[in-house]
Structure formats: C-alpha cells, structure tokens
C-alpha cells in the first residue's frame, strides 16, 4: 500500500514542479489559478506523507509485537518413545510484567474491582497505579508516533526525578618551540540537569462502554493517552521555554544564518546554514521545519536549476535536503518575522529523559452524576539540548 501511495506522491511533486517550470519558462509569476492548483497539490502531498507514515508505523508496530511474542517464549524439550519435539512455554514474568498484575489492572479499569496484593507492585506515590509493562510499551509507541522529537532525539529512562548529565569542553594542543613554555589549556567540566515535568490528562468514558466487553478499552485508552501526551511533549521538546516544561531544541540551538527576508528563504541561505554546522556533525544531521516552511523550500532550485528538496523514494525514507533527512513539526515556528524557522543539526544531542512508568488513576465520583467514569493519566519527563553547537538555526529577518 505504502509503495503505491509513495508513487502517487512523487507524481504530485512532479506536477507541482511543472507549474513552477511553466511560469519560469514564460518569465512570470504563477497566476491565481496556478497558485490554487499548487496549494491543492501541496495539501495532497502533505496528506499522503502522513498516510504513508501511519501505514509504515502500523507495520512496524505489528513486527515489534510479533518479535515480543517470540522473545517472551522459550523452547521446552518434551520426549516421546520415538521422537523429540520442542513445545513453546512462556517465560515467567514478575511485577508489572506479570499476567496477574495485568488482569487485576484490567478489572480495576472496568469496574473498580481489584486484587490489592496483585497491584501493590504498581502503587504510585502520587495516587493511582503504574500501568502494566505491556500496556506501557504500547502507550510509549503511541506517544512516539505523535512526537517527532522522540523519533530523532536520544531517549533515556531514569528512576529518579532529577538526573545530571556530565558535560566537558575539551582543551586544545598548540605548537611549542624548543625550550619555550607549554601553552596551558584545561578541559572545563559541567553538567546538564534534567528535571521531571509532569504531563497529565483526564478522559471520561461512559459506564456503558466500561461494562461492554466488546469495547476494546485498553486499545482506546492507550492510543488516546499516548496521542495527547505525545502532542503536548512535542510542543515543548521543539519550542519549550523551560518554564514548568522542557526546554525546546529551538531555544537551545546556536545562531547560524539570518535570512534577508522576514517571510522567505533562499537556497543560498540554506546552503550557508548547512555549512554553519561543523563537519563532524553533518553525517548524522537532519532538518526540522514547519510544513509552511517546507512548502517554501520545495520551490527552491540551486544554481544549476535543480530542486534542492527531494522526496523520499523508498519505504521509511524521509524527504531530503542536500542529502540529509527533512522532518516536519507543527510546533516549529513558521517563516515569519524574527522566527527561528529552520533547524539543522545532529538531533541526537537533544536528550529526552523520561521518569519510569505511566501513572493512571480511576475517578469514580467526579463525573458519576452524568454517568461517566474518569481516568487520569500522567507521565513525567524533561528534555534539553546537551550541546548547543550540534544544532544551528536560521532566523527570519
């Protein structure tokens, strides 16, 4: 399916470029009708990209689920008089990974009934219970799909609320003549401190749905909580100001290029931004922009008349700019006055530090008058760019 969609998307890009070429060949700008057609093609290109990404994400999730089922089983030898065969027996799971914990948690969600002893492993000091490991994995996947930074940054899990990452600025050597004193150059050490900011949400579910076993409550809550928290996190990981939330990569990046225009970008300015980044970071670097900015970049050509933006041609392959992948985030500032509209750098230097566990609390009384049961979910995390010179930005005039 994704291959056919990818071919459709490539054709739309070719149609878009044909409109630009026609106007250029006639030494004029695009007409109103041509601009409307261009914008329609652009919306279709963006929509197909989202559909392709979802399709490939679902396929990847199915592969991971299959792999997990295989990993959770081990061969057990069974003998008969004539043959030796191997049956598959599940590995013993403990704590929040156990079937007992999962089943008790499921019963607590459905009707508030639970086995306190079974859920003791997941008691949360802030109220509620930590979700079973299997559900936590699915929720984490939904959270990642809604958050582009979780796909390109470095993500770690910590057990404590505060985490310190040691950093070092290396010293340097110098040429020294005979019998002259050596030049002193000390390495300087510091650390980046990660906190644990809480992202939370409440959803209401009717009592009828809770009682209806045909309703896949687990899947619904997992996807919805993951989407909500992932969307909130992306806004902070990209452009957060660090006030009761993570500090975004935009605010941690280094100034690279100032565009001549407040609302436009040139190919030369993007080339300058590319070379602002030190060579050692470029092989792992990527671009991050808003869709509105990508729309501008799609129209740009180099000095040889070749388009600098290239659509991804293979499955799981992103679009590229000067050979490096381009990622879109609605949380990036748009191409307007004084905005940092384009990022280029090695995003693995942006660290996301998650506090272990998703907490959930059932709210029986709060919405009871209207026939609802509430569920409150929260996750604690922080994010910071650990090396400012690993990511550079273009700022509009």
Secondary structure by P-SEA (a helix, b strand, c coil): caaaaaaaaaaaaaaaaaaaaaaaaacccccaaaaaaaaaaaaaaaaaaaaaaaaaaaaaaaaaaaaaaaaabbbbbbbcccbbbbbbbbccccccccaaaaaaaaaaaaccccccccccccccccccccccaaaaaaaaaaaaaacccccccbbbbbcccbbbbbbbbccbbbbbccccccbbbbbbbbbbbbbbbbbcbbbbbccccccccccaaaaaaaaaaaaaaaaaaaaaacccccccbbbcccccccccccccccccccaaaaaaaaaccccccccccbbbbcaaaaaaaaaccccccccccccccccccccccccbbbbbbccccccccccccccccccccbbbbbccbbbbbbbccccccccbbbbbbbccccccccccccbbbbbcc
